[in-house]
């Protein structure tokens, strides 16, 4: 993990405005606003969302999903990763069906059909799911704000936009089920990153050898764009 801070005042005048806040202004989408405190450094949050190889840890909520890494983009101030997915076991949860606007089984026609694009455009992060050139079925905008000088806690703010299906009012009626589904996924992610932060504290740093190129590129981006936490917070 790299300890950096997103609020460098010397860069404030050159920091770009945030990208479009999901699809909050688009009536074709319904948007959820959320904010949660998470007990970890914000770089863990960037890495967790960017690395879809941990999907097996969500199998209780989503069934068995196999990700396929499609490539990455690295530009100044930006790292992007693209994935597709195949269901290898379990049934599709209702929350996922609401996002895609249809029920999907594990048949070949649904395997690796959609593309998930995750981008850290410092200091923000976005995630979009779409098929071909169609409008995204889901568009997420998220930012992680450190809550203390040592940066070991962050508050996660997000906007999650889901495309409305053709049947009027269907998404509004089913919205509580989708909210519950996303809350369960977030709770699992929060447990993961807080355990990672606990291990960092107990071991006195990160002793893992990261081999995934996207995460190494992301760490370089966070280190380049941020500044260290308050002096003396860490060795």
Backbone bond lengths (Angstrom), bond angles and torsions (degrees), N, CA, C in turn:
res aa  C-N    CA-C-N  psi(-1)  N-CA   C-N-CA  omega(-1)  CA-C   N-CA-C  phi
1 X - - - 1.467 - - 1.518 110.35 -
2 X 1.303 116.45 141.71 1.450 122.11 179.60 1.519 108.78 -106.57
3 X 1.316 117.03 128.28 1.461 120.22 -179.60 1.518 109.59 -92.90
4 X 1.316 114.90 107.30 1.456 121.65 179.83 1.522 107.38 -137.86
5 X 1.316 115.87 164.03 1.454 120.60 -176.72 1.521 108.80 -126.60
6 X 1.348 118.22 131.72 1.460 120.05 -175.02 1.510 115.21 -78.18
7 X 1.328 118.85 -7.44 1.454 119.91 -172.20 1.507 114.28 -105.96
8 X 1.299 118.07 51.32 1.463 121.26 -179.80 1.521 108.74 -71.84
9 X 1.354 119.40 111.10 1.460 120.63 -175.97 1.514 112.69 -63.96
10 X 1.330 118.44 -27.32 1.455 120.57 179.97 1.520 111.93 -68.16
11 X 1.353 116.25 -20.17 1.451 120.00 -179.58 1.519 112.05 -101.95
12 X 1.324 117.45 1.64 1.455 121.07 -172.62 1.521 112.09 -59.12
13 X 1.337 117.48 -39.61 1.452 119.71 -176.36 1.517 112.64 -71.97
14 X 1.340 117.55 -21.52 1.450 120.31 -178.45 1.522 113.02 -104.43
15 X 1.349 117.53 -4.04 1.453 120.34 179.54 1.527 109.21 -70.26
16 X 1.355 118.04 125.99 1.461 120.11 -178.76 1.514 111.54 -68.14
17 X 1.311 115.71 155.36 1.449 120.36 174.40 1.532 108.77 -64.34
18 X 1.336 117.58 154.96 1.460 119.17 -178.79 1.515 111.54 -62.98
19 X 1.347 117.12 151.19 1.455 119.52 174.19 1.511 109.89 -63.99
20 X 1.327 116.77 172.51 1.457 120.94 179.88 1.529 110.12 -49.48
21 X 1.308 116.79 132.31 1.460 121.55 -176.65 1.524 109.61 -76.75
22 X 1.330 115.00 82.35 1.463 122.14 -176.76 1.532 108.52 52.57
23 X 1.326 118.07 -133.17 1.471 121.99 178.33 1.523 109.52 -121.99
24 X 1.339 115.40 34.89 1.459 120.44 -172.80 1.521 112.76 -58.74
25 X 1.333 117.50 -29.82 1.459 120.59 -177.90 1.526 112.69 -92.67
26 X 1.316 117.57 2.77 1.469 121.53 -175.66 1.527 109.74 -100.99
27 X 1.322 119.07 116.86 1.474 120.70 -178.02 1.522 113.40 -66.10
28 X 1.329 117.99 -13.10 1.467 121.01 177.99 1.525 111.51 -76.63
29 X 1.345 116.30 -3.83 1.457 121.46 -179.15 1.519 109.81 -126.12
30 X 1.318 115.05 154.56 1.463 121.69 170.89 1.527 106.29 -111.70
31 X 1.342 116.17 132.33 1.460 120.82 -171.71 1.514 111.38 -117.94
32 X 1.312 114.36 135.73 1.457 122.43 174.47 1.519 108.86 -105.71
33 X 1.341 116.99 135.28 1.458 123.64 176.85 1.535 107.75 -108.07
34 X 1.319 116.73 135.49 1.467 117.93 179.99 1.524 110.77 -148.33
35 X 1.325 115.20 158.32 1.455 122.73 176.06 1.517 109.28 -151.24
36 X 1.319 117.08 128.45 1.453 121.53 -177.24 1.523 110.03 -139.81
37 X 1.331 116.68 143.29 1.458 120.32 172.92 1.526 108.97 -87.94
38 X 1.328 115.99 135.79 1.463 121.89 -178.51 1.523 108.12 -129.33
39 X 1.322 116.11 133.77 1.459 120.49 -175.34 1.511 113.92 -84.80
40 X 1.313 115.57 63.72 1.464 119.59 176.36 1.522 109.83 -157.49
41 X 1.323 115.92 164.78 1.453 121.98 172.98 1.526 109.26 -67.68
42 X 1.324 116.98 143.64 1.460 119.97 -171.24 1.525 114.24 -65.23
43 X 1.345 117.43 -20.82 1.466 118.49 178.81 1.522 111.43 -65.15
44 X 1.351 117.20 -29.45 1.455 119.96 175.25 1.527 110.76 -62.19
45 X 1.337 116.53 -34.92 1.460 120.62 -179.69 1.521 111.09 -68.48
46 X 1.340 116.39 -43.66 1.462 119.89 176.80 1.527 110.66 -58.35
47 X 1.326 116.34 -45.58 1.458 120.67 -177.56 1.527 111.50 -66.65
48 X 1.314 116.79 -40.45 1.457 120.69 -177.92 1.524 111.31 -61.08
49 X 1.326 117.02 -44.81 1.460 119.82 -179.09 1.525 111.38 -72.81
50 X 1.316 117.45 -34.82 1.459 120.84 -176.48 1.523 112.73 -72.79
51 X 1.331 117.82 -30.57 1.461 121.89 -174.13 1.534 110.07 -99.68
52 X 1.326 116.77 98.47 1.462 121.47 -178.80 1.521 112.83 -81.50
53 X 1.316 117.87 2.53 1.459 120.23 179.03 1.530 112.52 -71.34
54 X 1.332 117.31 -6.96 1.465 119.78 179.44 1.533 112.16 -94.84
55 X 1.332 117.41 15.70 1.462 119.74 -176.07 1.520 113.60 -62.38
56 X 1.338 116.94 -24.36 1.472 118.91 178.25 1.527 111.35 -60.09
57 X 1.333 116.91 -22.38 1.459 120.14 179.91 1.529 111.57 -75.94
58 X 1.339 117.07 -11.21 1.467 121.52 176.94 1.526 111.60 -105.11
59 X 1.325 117.55 16.01 1.466 120.31 -174.23 1.528 112.52 -62.35
60 X 1.339 117.71 -28.88 1.456 120.07 178.61 1.517 110.90 -63.91
61 X 1.335 117.13 -34.60 1.459 121.68 -178.11 1.529 112.59 -91.49
62 X 1.337 117.47 -33.72 1.457 121.30 -169.14 1.524 114.34 -116.03
63 X 1.341 118.04 -4.02 1.447 118.89 -171.71 1.518 109.53 79.94
64 X 1.298 116.70 -172.10 1.464 121.36 -177.37 1.522 109.90 -90.35
65 X 1.331 115.82 115.55 1.465 122.44 -177.85 1.528 109.78 -119.27
66 X 1.319 116.11 134.99 1.454 121.31 178.55 1.520 109.50 -110.02
67 X 1.344 118.25 114.02 1.460 120.13 179.80 1.527 111.82 -82.04
68 X 1.309 115.66 152.17 1.468 121.65 172.70 1.526 107.61 -126.51
69 X 1.313 116.23 120.41 1.465 120.65 179.86 1.519 109.24 -77.98
70 X 1.332 116.65 124.18 1.462 121.95 -175.46 1.519 114.10 -100.65
71 X 1.327 117.24 -10.50 1.460 119.18 179.22 1.517 111.98 136.39
72 X 1.324 115.21 174.21 1.457 120.79 -177.98 1.522 110.56 -138.79
73 X 1.315 114.55 163.02 1.467 122.98 174.14 1.511 107.34 -128.04
74 X 1.316 116.63 133.13 1.462 122.23 175.78 1.520 108.27 -124.67
75 X 1.326 115.63 121.69 1.460 122.81 177.78 1.523 107.86 -139.00
76 X 1.328 118.30 166.33 1.465 119.10 177.20 1.531 111.19 -55.72
77 X 1.318 116.56 122.86 1.456 121.88 178.23 1.510 114.67 76.19
78 X 1.344 118.21 12.08 1.455 119.67 -172.15 1.525 111.36 -151.04
79 X 1.322 116.00 136.08 1.464 123.33 169.42 1.519 107.06 -134.32
80 X 1.334 116.63 133.66 1.460 121.36 -178.39 1.522 109.42 -132.66
81 X 1.326 116.14 140.28 1.464 122.61 175.63 1.520 108.85 -128.87
82 X 1.347 116.17 145.54 1.461 121.66 -179.55 1.535 109.47 -125.78
83 X 1.335 114.87 139.34 1.458 121.43 -178.69 1.528 109.73 -137.18
84 X 1.329 114.75 155.97 1.457 121.49 163.41 1.527 107.16 -125.90
85 X 1.350 116.95 168.01 1.455 120.08 -173.08 1.521 111.21 -137.62
86 X 1.328 114.84 152.02 1.458 122.06 172.97 1.525 108.04 -131.40
87 X 1.320 116.42 137.38 1.456 120.30 175.88 1.521 108.53 -85.63
88 X 1.322 115.97 123.53 1.456 121.19 -178.12 1.522 112.68 -108.83
89 X 1.308 117.22 -6.07 1.452 120.38 179.39 1.511 110.81 -178.46
90 X 1.327 116.02 157.65 1.455 120.20 -179.97 1.521 111.29 81.90
91 X 1.307 115.97 165.07 1.470 121.33 -179.42 1.524 110.40 -98.16
92 X 1.298 115.21 157.39 1.459 120.71 179.57 1.526 110.45 -69.42
93 X 1.329 118.94 127.22 1.463 120.36 176.86 1.523 111.24 -69.97
94 X 1.322 116.01 154.97 1.461 121.00 -178.96 1.522 110.95 -59.59
95 X 1.341 117.38 -40.12 1.463 119.76 -179.45 1.512 112.43 -59.06
96 X 1.318 116.61 -40.57 1.467 120.08 178.57 1.524 110.86 -68.39
97 X 1.328 116.69 -39.66 1.460 120.10 177.92 1.520 111.18 -61.25
98 X 1.331 117.11 -36.63 1.466 120.54 177.99 1.522 110.96 -66.33
99 X 1.325 116.83 -37.17 1.462 120.27 179.28 1.520 111.02 -65.96
100 X 1.326 116.42 -43.91 1.462 119.99 -178.10 1.524 112.81 -84.49
101 X 1.313 116.78 -11.32 1.455 119.91 178.68 1.511 113.94 75.03
102 X 1.344 117.83 16.72 1.459 120.98 -179.95 1.522 109.87 -165.88
103 X 1.321 115.27 157.99 1.451 121.17 174.07 1.527 109.00 -81.05
104 X 1.330 116.46 136.74 1.458 120.63 -179.59 1.521 109.86 -130.88
105 X 1.322 115.78 134.69 1.454 120.10 175.96 1.530 108.94 -100.35
106 X 1.327 116.11 -165.10 1.467 120.39 -177.81 1.518 112.43 -94.48
107 X 1.344 117.41 18.69 1.462 120.58 -179.19 1.522 111.12 -69.55
108 X 1.327 114.57 160.47 1.462 120.99 -173.48 1.527 112.99 -60.64
109 X 1.326 117.68 -29.44 1.473 119.04 -174.89 1.518 112.70 -67.37
110 X 1.335 116.98 -17.85 1.459 119.83 179.06 1.531 113.33 -101.18
111 X 1.314 118.00 -4.40 1.455 120.72 -174.95 1.538 110.52 -76.13
112 X 1.314 116.59 126.86 1.467 123.24 177.27 1.535 111.86 53.47
113 X 1.314 115.93 34.14 1.460 121.36 -178.28 1.530 111.98 -82.07
114 X 1.318 115.78 -38.04 1.458 121.11 -175.51 1.523 110.40 -102.89
115 X 1.308 115.47 155.06 1.464 121.61 178.96 1.519 109.13 -116.67
116 X 1.331 114.96 127.64 1.461 121.61 174.79 1.520 107.86 -101.86
117 X 1.314 116.78 122.57 1.459 122.40 -179.80 1.521 108.86 -112.81
118 X 1.314 116.37 120.35 1.462 122.38 -179.57 1.512 108.14 -115.30
119 X 1.313 116.25 129.09 1.473 120.23 -175.48 1.525 110.04 -133.54
120 X 1.327 116.17 129.88 1.459 121.22 165.68 1.519 106.72 -99.93
121 X 1.310 115.10 109.22 1.464 122.27 175.90 1.519 105.06 -113.39
122 X 1.309 114.48 89.79 1.452 123.29 -163.42 1.526 113.70 -43.58
123 X 1.336 118.47 130.63 1.466 128.30 2.94 1.528 113.53 -97.33
124 X 1.349 117.37 14.00 1.456 120.74 -174.60 1.527 110.56 -96.66
125 X 1.333 114.78 165.44 1.453 120.20 176.88 1.524 108.56 -136.92
126 X 1.323 116.79 141.77 1.454 121.68 179.55 1.519 110.04 -131.77
127 X 1.331 115.72 155.07 1.465 122.39 175.76 1.521 107.49 -142.39
128 X 1.326 115.54 128.07 1.459 120.58 178.92 1.512 109.89 -131.37
129 X 1.348 115.95 142.89 1.454 122.10 175.68 1.521 107.87 -121.31
130 X 1.342 116.48 126.09 1.447 119.89 -179.76 1.524 110.63 -152.21
131 X 1.317 114.78 161.85 1.453 122.25 176.71 1.518 108.41 -113.11
132 X 1.332 116.62 118.12 1.451 120.51 -179.67 1.516 112.26 56.77
133 X 1.335 115.62 -130.59 1.472 121.08 -179.26 1.526 112.51 -96.13
134 X 1.324 116.95 8.13 1.462 119.85 179.51 1.523 110.57 -68.73
135 X 1.332 115.87 159.82 1.459 119.66 175.36 1.527 109.39 -62.57
136 X 1.318 117.59 147.23 1.469 119.70 -179.90 1.526 111.64 -58.81
137 X 1.327 115.83 143.15 1.467 119.19 173.33 1.526 109.66 -82.05
138 X 1.336 116.67 -21.81 1.461 121.62 177.70 1.512 109.43 -144.87
139 X 1.326 116.09 139.28 1.458 121.79 -179.21 1.531 107.55 -139.97
140 X 1.328 115.72 117.84 1.467 121.61 -176.93 1.518 109.74 -116.09
141 X 1.335 116.23 132.77 1.462 122.69 170.83 1.516 107.35 -119.82
142 X 1.333 116.94 135.12 1.462 119.49 -173.79 1.526 110.23 -149.25
143 X 1.344 115.55 149.81 1.460 121.40 177.44 1.521 108.02 -145.43
144 X 1.326 116.23 147.53 1.465 122.57 -176.49 1.529 108.86 -119.82
145 X 1.324 116.30 121.07 1.457 121.75 -174.26 1.525 110.18 -112.75
146 X 1.349 118.89 117.30 1.468 120.91 178.02 1.527 110.87 -58.24
147 X 1.340 116.09 143.36 1.461 121.54 -175.21 1.522 113.35 -109.54
148 X 1.337 117.26 -0.47 1.454 119.87 -178.82 1.516 109.23 -154.98
149 X 1.342 115.68 166.74 1.463 120.21 -177.24 1.518 112.87 -63.58
150 X 1.338 117.29 -31.78 1.464 118.96 -179.59 1.527 112.34 -82.53
151 X 1.332 117.07 -7.55 1.465 124.01 174.49 1.524 114.00 63.91
152 X 1.322 118.08 22.52 1.459 120.36 -177.95 1.529 112.92 -90.00
153 X 1.319 115.98 3.94 1.460 122.38 174.85 1.524 107.81 -137.42
154 X 1.317 116.65 140.80 1.461 119.58 176.06 1.516 109.96 -133.55
155 X 1.320 115.98 157.15 1.463 120.57 170.85 1.516 107.39 -108.79
156 X 1.317 114.54 123.73 1.455 121.87 -176.94 1.521 109.55 -95.24
157 X 1.334 116.59 120.64 1.461 122.66 177.07 1.523 108.48 -112.11
158 X 1.341 116.39 136.38 1.448 118.29 -178.42 1.510 114.02 -150.03
159 X 1.326 115.06 158.89 1.456 123.75 171.76 1.523 106.90 -128.27
160 X 1.323 115.92 122.92 1.451 121.89 -178.61 1.523 108.85 -115.75
161 X 1.336 116.43 113.70 1.462 121.66 -179.12 1.522 110.17 -106.65
162 X 1.322 116.35 130.81 1.461 122.86 179.08 1.524 108.51 -120.23
163 X 1.325 115.87 131.97 1.463 120.55 -178.32 1.519 110.79 -67.78
164 X 1.320 116.11 134.70 1.452 120.69 179.83 1.535 110.23 -72.14
165 X 1.333 117.71 136.29 1.470 120.46 176.87 1.523 110.75 -72.31
166 X 1.322 115.40 174.56 1.461 120.26 -177.12 1.524 112.04 -68.14
167 X 1.326 117.13 -28.31 1.469 120.24 -179.40 1.528 109.14 -78.15
168 X 1.331 119.07 114.08 1.470 121.59 -176.98 1.528 111.58 -59.78
169 X 1.326 116.45 135.59 1.450 121.97 174.66 1.516 115.42 82.00
170 X 1.328 117.96 -9.04 1.464 119.88 -176.20 1.519 111.40 -63.67
171 X 1.332 117.37 -46.09 1.460 119.99 -178.39 1.521 111.35 -66.07
172 X 1.332 117.16 -36.82 1.467 120.50 178.81 1.529 110.93 -62.83
173 X 1.319 116.88 -41.70 1.464 120.24 -179.48 1.530 111.29 -68.44
174 X 1.323 115.86 -36.29 1.460 120.18 -175.73 1.527 112.72 -92.22
175 X 1.326 117.28 0.88 1.465 121.25 -174.35 1.530 113.61 -54.89
176 X 1.342 120.23 -42.47 1.477 119.66 179.43 1.533 112.29 -57.99
177 X 1.333 117.87 -34.00 1.465 120.38 179.22 1.526 110.68 -69.52
178 X 1.342 116.67 -38.98 1.455 120.12 178.29 1.524 110.84 -67.89
179 X 1.341 116.78 -40.72 1.464 120.48 177.90 1.528 110.06 -61.30
180 X 1.326 117.17 -43.71 1.463 120.83 179.64 1.529 110.60 -63.06
181 X 1.326 117.00 -40.18 1.464 121.62 179.14 1.522 110.76 -62.98
182 X 1.333 118.02 -48.31 1.465 120.84 -179.15 1.528 111.22 -67.57
183 X 1.335 117.33 -32.28 1.463 120.00 176.66 1.523 111.25 -64.92
184 X 1.329 116.88 -38.97 1.463 119.76 178.93 1.527 111.19 -67.16
185 X 1.329 117.17 -39.81 1.467 120.58 177.93 1.527 109.90 -64.73
186 X 1.328 116.46 -43.68 1.462 120.01 -179.85 1.520 110.75 -64.12
187 X 1.338 117.13 -39.23 1.461 120.40 179.50 1.523 111.02 -61.88
188 X 1.333 116.99 -39.37 1.460 119.82 177.61 1.519 111.04 -66.94
189 X 1.332 116.76 -41.75 1.464 119.71 177.70 1.525 111.24 -63.79
190 X 1.327 116.59 -40.39 1.466 119.59 179.18 1.523 110.69 -62.44
191 X 1.326 116.98 -41.69 1.469 119.95 177.30 1.529 111.10 -60.84
192 X 1.326 116.59 -41.11 1.460 121.26 -179.08 1.528 110.69 -62.15
193 X 1.340 117.02 -52.36 1.464 119.85 -174.23 1.523 111.54 -70.39
194 X 1.328 117.56 -32.48 1.464 118.88 177.82 1.527 111.10 -70.25
195 X 1.324 117.80 -32.73 1.454 120.31 173.54 1.528 111.10 -67.72
196 X 1.323 116.13 -36.90 1.463 120.14 176.62 1.534 110.52 -63.98
197 X 1.330 115.54 -41.82 1.462 118.94 178.32 1.526 110.70 -65.70
198 X 1.322 117.41 -39.38 1.463 121.12 177.78 1.527 110.64 -61.19
199 X 1.340 116.84 -42.80 1.464 120.42 178.51 1.521 111.00 -63.95
200 X 1.336 116.31 -37.91 1.472 120.29 178.32 1.525 110.13 -61.20
201 X 1.312 115.61 -42.91 1.470 119.54 -179.86 1.527 110.89 -65.95
202 X 1.319 116.70 -46.15 1.459 120.52 -175.81 1.526 112.21 -67.63
203 X 1.326 116.96 -33.81 1.462 120.93 -177.93 1.527 113.21 -93.44
204 X 1.336 116.18 -8.12 1.458 119.55 179.31 1.512 113.78 75.31
205 X 1.316 117.18 29.03 1.461 120.80 178.48 1.512 110.95 141.99
206 X 1.327 114.62 -176.85 1.462 121.69 -179.13 1.519 109.36 -93.61
207 X 1.331 116.54 114.42 1.465 120.95 -178.78 1.531 111.94 -106.35
208 X 1.314 116.85 8.45 1.466 120.27 176.66 1.520 110.60 -81.00
209 X 1.324 116.47 153.52 1.464 122.19 174.99 1.531 106.93 -106.42
210 X 1.326 116.26 104.55 1.464 121.19 -177.56 1.529 109.76 -77.03
211 X 1.337 116.53 130.12 1.466 120.81 -177.84 1.531 112.16 -117.14
212 X 1.338 117.91 -12.09 1.465 119.84 -178.13 1.527 108.73 -76.90
213 X 1.339 118.53 118.44 1.475 120.81 -175.53 1.524 113.96 -56.92
214 X 1.328 117.47 -36.32 1.462 120.01 -178.47 1.523 110.87 -63.00
215 X 1.328 116.98 -43.84 1.461 119.87 -179.08 1.518 110.79 -68.29
216 X 1.315 117.85 -37.78 1.469 119.28 176.28 1.525 111.04 -64.33
217 X 1.342 116.90 -38.89 1.465 120.00 176.03 1.512 111.10 -65.60
218 X 1.331 116.88 -38.96 1.467 121.42 178.11 1.519 110.80 -63.71
219 X 1.317 117.46 -43.97 1.461 120.63 178.85 1.519 111.22 -61.76
220 X 1.318 116.50 -40.19 1.474 119.61 177.72 1.520 110.39 -62.53
221 X 1.345 116.75 -40.03 1.464 121.16 179.43 1.521 111.36 -64.18
222 X 1.337 117.03 -46.42 1.461 120.35 -179.58 1.527 111.09 -64.02
223 X 1.310 116.35 -38.41 1.459 120.07 179.78 1.530 110.94 -68.27
224 X 1.316 116.31 -38.73 1.467 120.78 -179.10 1.527 112.07 -69.25
225 X 1.329 116.70 -38.77 1.461 120.12 -172.10 1.521 113.82 -90.01
226 X 1.315 118.04 -19.11 1.449 120.14 -175.18 1.512 113.11 -105.39
227 X 1.323 115.09 -177.05 1.464 122.42 176.20 1.521 107.56 -128.64
228 X 1.346 118.66 157.08 1.473 121.49 -177.77 1.528 111.27 -65.53
229 X 1.336 115.93 161.96 1.464 120.05 175.35 1.515 111.05 -68.74
230 X 1.326 116.61 179.23 1.456 121.60 -178.20 1.520 111.20 -53.06
231 X 1.321 116.41 139.41 1.468 122.52 -178.37 1.520 110.98 -55.83
232 X 1.323 115.08 132.49 1.456 120.40 177.14 1.499 114.39 90.16
233 X 1.366 117.54 -2.89 1.463 119.56 -179.41 1.510 111.37 -72.23
234 X 1.359 116.53 -31.30 1.450 120.59 -178.09 1.532 108.33 -140.52
235 X 1.339 114.06 155.83 1.456 118.92 176.93 1.512 110.07 -72.32
